[in-house]
Amino acid sequence: MTDTRSVVDWLLDPEDSDPSIRWQVMRDVLDALRSEWAVERAKVETEGWGARLLALEDEDGRWAGGAHFPGDFDWHGPEAARDEDGRLAGQPWTATSHSLSLLREFGLDPSSDRARRAVELIGANARWEEGGQPYWEGEVEPCIDGMTAANGAYFGMDVSPIVERLLGECLGDGGWNCEAENGSVRSSFATTINVLDGLLEYERATGGTRGSRAARRSGEEYLLERALFRRLSTGEPANERFLLFLHPNRWRYDVLRALDHFRSAAALTGTAPDPRLGEAIDHVRSRRLADGTWPLDWSPAGRVWFDVDDGEGESSRWVTLRALRVLKWWEKDDGRDRSGG
């Protein structure tokens, strides 16, 4: 694979790829007609990873018997160990929130019978571990509420109360931080991207409100001021891992996830790429392998239903798809060739 056509053929391989990859390549890379990619998208419900994940759904609509954590999660066991940042080092990714996020990433048609059934049952039966409130009312951490808003808006639920709560939690620098309840006054890259994804899906589904659109722009400005990965105070990388590509991202941040957000927002609003994205774009270009693909650098540790990548250090269809569509958007925006810089 030495040219883009060969890479696209690899992504579309009917024997070794997945409908969730193929339909997005058709739409975002090849500019196929909706009538063409919609046929492939419909297969997400019945074939491959989407069908496999749907088959793991509990009878009551949840996954793994829990909202954000599996029903059998042991808060005193090894999965609850904390890393150097105080985060759960081996958090399981099998419960309802993370399963819905994957189905949204796969592109499960929200109007499909299985999707409608799932979100209705979740609303009736899922309760948050934090406070026992109904699932579609949201939780208390902005990063979790951002995820819930994104999933709910995508699958047709009314998440306006969650969005209103998020608007009230925006910090003075324009972003969000789950540690604000513990006194933090500075935003977090990771919390901010989770909230931005939620606000964008809400805007795509409903048109948004004046407040939600303004909050999305303020959060995006927070990232743009920092070139997507630098500290505003020193210009140094805020975290070296932001420059590594991971999948699935879960709640984690990297520059490619951020770039894909800006691409998706531009597709909705018709805005041109901001020049301040250029350094992150150059980094994506620099990470392309000799065969034209991009590697998976790491995946968050923790229990999963099944893997959707071939392993760390290997070429990743998900990372490659994301990189190709980001570069296509950057280089061909409004017909202006940006490929030289």
NORFENVEN-V534549 format. One record per helix or strand of 3 or more residues. SS is the DSSP state (alpha for helix, beta for strand). FROM is the first residue (numbers start at 1). TO is the last residue. If there is no record, write none. Layout:
ss->SS from->FROM to->TO
ss->SS from->FROM to->TO
This chain:
ss->alpha from->4 to->12
ss->alpha from->19 to->28
ss->alpha from->34 to->45
ss->alpha from->48 to->55
ss->alpha from->78 to->80
ss->alpha from->96 to->106
ss->alpha from->113 to->125
ss->alpha from->135 to->137
ss->alpha from->142 to->154
ss->alpha from->160 to->168
ss->alpha from->178 to->182
ss->alpha from->189 to->206
ss->alpha from->210 to->225
ss->alpha from->240 to->243
ss->alpha from->255 to->269
ss->alpha from->275 to->286
ss->alpha from->317 to->335
